[in-house]
Amino acid sequence: MGAAGGVQFLAAFLWMQSYGAYVVLLQEEFGWSKTLVAGAFALTRIETGILGPIQGWLVDRYGPRSILTIGTVLFGIGFMMFSRVDSLLDFYLVFFLIALGSSLGGFATVMVALVNWFNRHRAKAVALSQMGYSFGGFCVPLLIICLEAVGWRTTAFYSGILVLLVGIPMVQLVRHKPRDYGDLIDGEEVRDVGASVVVNSSRQDFTARGAMRTPAFWLISTGHACALLTVSAVLVHLIPQLTEQL
């Protein structure tokens, strides 16, 4: 759970919640419009949505640790390449790499691990892991200080180094399924029945098709989409808007 929170902290602190600060500096250096800069962010959100089902299959097939490792490497390399961007095409290509890395090495993947380990206290586990994302936003002023002190290129390069040095060891702490390690899912109980051992669980599993047939699936998806629409707009445009108005 701590590793899950740490992964989300890196993504929020270095990229998601600090992107607006990069927007201001990119506009100053290249003269790009808000539409062009925000368009890259919008395209990556589309990429994340399309990637979701494939990512879920990959995590089930290879485990969250492997996917998190690949995503973290791409995320870190993407930042280092971002520091050398000189054109709009370079920016869009590198932004895609960063978004791909943050998706594979971020929220959806760590949620699979948490859901596999927690049942009775699942809501608490998810909420505590999300504190990493919130704390990342709280620390954004530190990144802005770095941007002002050494520039966005140097900050981006060393952000990539930080992701590789801290993120890769951290994701190695994430495990797939508790039974692979001789443990039980939170909420399961073991009882002896004669010569056999029975595991009692209140967990209810759905197939992908079965889940999509429930109203809850579509209500949650729609609500999450509406929330992300609002949050994404604020993440991209808040700092540029405040910079222009104040």
C-alpha positions as CSV (number, residue, x, y, z in Angstrom):
1,M,0.0,0.0,0.0
2,G,2.9,2.3,0.7
3,A,4.5,1.6,-2.6
4,A,1.1,2.3,-4.3
5,G,1.0,5.7,-2.6
6,G,4.6,6.4,-3.6
7,V,4.0,5.6,-7.2
8,Q,1.0,8.0,-7.3
9,F,3.0,10.6,-5.5
10,L,5.7,10.7,-8.2
11,A,3.2,11.0,-11.0
12,A,1.2,13.8,-9.3
13,F,4.2,15.7,-8.0
14,L,6.4,15.6,-11.2
15,W,3.7,15.6,-13.9
16,M,0.0,15.5,-13.4
17,Q,-0.5,18.3,-10.9
18,S,2.6,20.4,-12.0
19,Y,1.8,20.3,-15.7
20,G,0.2,23.8,-15.7
21,A,3.6,25.2,-14.6
22,Y,5.3,23.6,-17.6
23,V,2.6,25.1,-19.8
24,V,3.5,28.6,-18.8
25,L,7.2,28.1,-19.5
26,L,6.6,26.2,-22.8
27,Q,4.4,29.1,-24.0
28,E,7.0,31.6,-23.1
29,E,9.8,29.7,-24.9
30,F,8.0,28.4,-28.0
31,G,5.0,30.7,-28.3
32,W,2.6,27.8,-28.5
33,S,-1.1,28.5,-27.9
34,K,-3.0,27.1,-25.0
35,T,-4.9,24.9,-27.5
36,L,-1.8,23.2,-28.8
37,V,-0.4,22.6,-25.3
38,A,-3.7,21.5,-23.9
39,G,-4.3,19.3,-27.0
40,A,-1.4,17.1,-26.0
41,F,-2.8,16.5,-22.6
42,A,-6.3,15.8,-24.1
43,L,-4.8,13.2,-26.6
44,T,-3.0,11.4,-23.8
45,R,-6.3,11.1,-21.8
46,I,-7.8,9.5,-24.9
47,E,-4.7,7.2,-25.1
48,T,-5.2,6.2,-21.4
49,G,-8.9,5.3,-22.1
50,I,-8.0,3.2,-25.1
51,L,-5.1,1.5,-23.2
52,G,-7.3,0.6,-20.2
53,P,-8.6,-2.8,-21.4
54,I,-5.2,-3.8,-22.8
55,Q,-3.5,-2.7,-19.6
56,G,-5.9,-4.7,-17.5
57,W,-5.2,-7.9,-19.5
58,L,-1.4,-7.3,-19.3
59,V,-1.6,-6.8,-15.5
60,D,-3.6,-10.0,-15.1
61,R,-1.2,-11.9,-17.4
62,Y,2.1,-10.6,-16.2
63,G,1.4,-9.2,-12.8
64,P,1.4,-5.5,-11.6
65,R,5.1,-5.5,-10.7
66,S,6.3,-6.2,-14.2
67,I,3.9,-3.6,-15.8
68,L,4.7,-1.0,-13.1
69,T,8.4,-1.5,-13.8
70,I,8.0,-1.0,-17.6
71,G,5.8,2.0,-17.0
72,T,8.2,3.6,-14.6
73,V,11.1,3.1,-17.0
74,L,9.1,4.7,-19.8
75,F,8.0,7.5,-17.5
76,G,11.6,8.3,-16.5
77,I,13.0,8.1,-20.0
78,G,10.2,10.3,-21.2
79,F,11.1,13.0,-18.8
80,M,14.7,12.9,-19.9
81,M,13.7,13.2,-23.5
82,F,11.3,16.0,-22.7
83,S,14.2,18.1,-21.5
84,R,15.5,18.1,-25.1
85,V,12.3,19.0,-26.9
86,D,12.7,21.6,-29.6
87,S,9.6,21.4,-31.7
88,L,5.9,20.8,-31.4
89,L,6.1,17.3,-33.0
90,D,8.9,16.4,-30.5
91,F,6.7,17.6,-27.7
92,Y,3.7,15.5,-28.7
93,L,5.8,12.4,-29.2
94,V,7.5,12.7,-25.9
95,F,4.3,13.6,-24.2
96,F,2.8,10.4,-25.5
97,L,5.7,8.4,-24.0
98,I,5.4,10.1,-20.7
99,A,1.6,9.5,-20.7
100,L,2.1,5.8,-21.6
101,G,4.6,5.4,-18.8
102,S,2.5,7.1,-16.2
103,S,-0.5,5.0,-17.3
104,L,1.3,1.7,-17.1
105,G,3.1,2.7,-14.0
106,G,0.3,4.4,-12.3
107,F,-3.2,4.4,-10.9
108,A,-4.9,1.5,-12.8
109,T,-2.0,-0.9,-12.2
110,V,-1.6,-0.3,-8.5
111,M,-5.4,-0.6,-8.0
112,V,-5.3,-4.1,-9.4
113,A,-2.7,-5.0,-6.7
114,L,-4.7,-3.4,-3.9
115,V,-8.0,-5.1,-5.0
116,N,-6.2,-8.4,-5.1
117,W,-4.9,-8.0,-1.5
118,F,-7.8,-6.3,0.2
119,N,-11.5,-7.1,0.5
120,R,-12.8,-6.2,3.9
121,H,-10.7,-3.0,4.2
122,R,-10.5,-2.3,0.5
123,A,-11.9,1.2,0.7
124,K,-9.4,2.1,3.4
125,A,-6.5,0.7,1.4
126,V,-7.5,2.6,-1.8
127,A,-8.1,5.8,0.2
128,L,-4.8,5.6,1.9
129,S,-2.9,5.0,-1.3
130,Q,-4.6,8.0,-2.9
131,M,-3.0,10.1,-0.2
132,G,0.2,9.8,-2.3
133,Y,-1.5,11.7,-5.2
134,S,-2.8,14.4,-2.8
135,F,0.5,14.8,-1.1
136,G,2.1,15.1,-4.6
137,G,-0.1,18.0,-5.3
138,F,0.8,19.6,-2.0
139,C,4.5,19.4,-2.9
140,V,4.0,21.1,-6.4
141,P,5.4,24.4,-5.1
142,L,8.7,22.7,-4.5
143,L,8.8,21.8,-8.2
144,I,7.9,25.3,-9.2
145,I,10.8,26.6,-7.2
146,C,13.1,24.2,-9.2
147,L,11.6,25.4,-12.5
148,E,12.3,29.0,-11.5
149,A,15.8,28.3,-10.2
150,V,17.2,26.0,-12.9
151,G,14.7,26.1,-15.8
152,W,12.3,23.6,-17.1
153,R,14.7,21.5,-19.1
154,T,17.1,20.8,-16.2
155,T,14.1,20.1,-13.9
156,A,12.6,17.7,-16.4
157,F,15.9,15.8,-16.8
158,Y,16.5,15.3,-13.1
159,S,12.8,14.5,-12.6
160,G,13.4,11.5,-15.0
161,I,16.5,10.5,-13.0
162,L,14.5,10.7,-9.8
163,V,11.7,8.5,-11.3
164,L,14.3,5.8,-12.3
165,L,16.2,5.9,-9.0
166,V,13.3,6.0,-6.7
167,G,10.4,4.6,-8.7
168,I,11.9,1.3,-9.9
169,P,13.0,0.0,-6.5
170,M,9.7,1.1,-5.0
171,V,7.5,-0.8,-7.5
172,Q,9.4,-4.0,-6.7
173,L,7.5,-4.0,-3.4
174,V,4.2,-4.5,-5.2
175,R,2.9,-8.0,-5.3
176,H,0.2,-9.6,-7.4
177,K,-1.9,-12.1,-5.5
178,P,-1.6,-13.0,-1.9
179,R,-2.0,-16.7,-2.5
180,D,1.1,-16.7,-4.6
181,Y,3.0,-15.9,-1.4
182,G,1.0,-18.2,0.9
183,D,-1.1,-15.4,2.3
184,L,-4.9,-14.7,2.3
185,I,-6.9,-11.9,1.0
186,D,-7.9,-9.5,3.7
187,G,-11.4,-10.7,4.9
188,E,-10.8,-14.4,4.2
189,E,-10.8,-16.9,6.9
190,V,-9.4,-20.4,7.0
191,R,-11.2,-23.3,8.8
192,D,-10.4,-26.9,9.0
193,V,-13.0,-29.4,7.8
194,G,-11.7,-32.9,8.6
195,A,-8.6,-33.4,6.6
196,S,-9.1,-30.5,4.3
197,V,-8.8,-26.7,4.6
198,V,-11.6,-24.4,3.5
199,V,-11.2,-20.7,2.8
200,N,-14.3,-18.6,3.6
201,S,-14.6,-15.4,1.6
202,S,-17.3,-12.8,1.2
203,R,-15.6,-11.6,-2.0
204,Q,-17.8,-11.5,-5.1
205,D,-16.0,-11.6,-8.4
206,F,-17.3,-10.6,-11.9
207,T,-16.2,-11.4,-15.3
208,A,-15.6,-8.4,-17.6
209,R,-18.8,-9.1,-19.5
210,G,-20.8,-9.7,-16.3
211,A,-19.6,-6.4,-14.9
212,M,-20.5,-4.4,-18.0
213,R,-24.0,-5.8,-17.7
214,T,-24.6,-4.1,-14.4
215,P,-25.9,-0.5,-14.0
216,A,-23.2,0.2,-11.4
217,F,-20.4,-0.3,-13.9
218,W,-21.8,2.4,-16.3
219,L,-22.8,4.8,-13.5
220,I,-19.3,4.6,-12.0
221,S,-17.7,5.0,-15.4
222,T,-19.8,8.0,-16.3
223,G,-19.2,9.6,-12.9
224,H,-15.5,9.0,-13.1
225,A,-15.4,10.5,-16.7
226,C,-17.2,13.6,-15.6
227,A,-14.9,14.1,-12.7
228,L,-11.8,13.6,-14.8
229,L,-13.1,16.1,-17.4
230,T,-13.3,18.8,-14.7
231,V,-10.0,17.8,-12.9
232,S,-8.0,17.7,-16.2
233,A,-9.2,21.1,-17.2
234,V,-8.1,22.6,-13.9
235,L,-4.8,20.8,-14.0
236,V,-3.9,22.2,-17.4
237,H,-5.4,25.7,-17.2
238,L,-5.3,26.9,-13.6
239,I,-1.7,28.0,-13.3
240,P,-1.6,29.6,-16.8
241,Q,-4.8,31.5,-16.0
242,L,-3.6,32.7,-12.6
243,T,-0.2,33.7,-14.2
244,E,-2.0,35.9,-16.8
245,Q,-4.5,37.4,-14.4
246,L,-2.3,38.2,-11.4
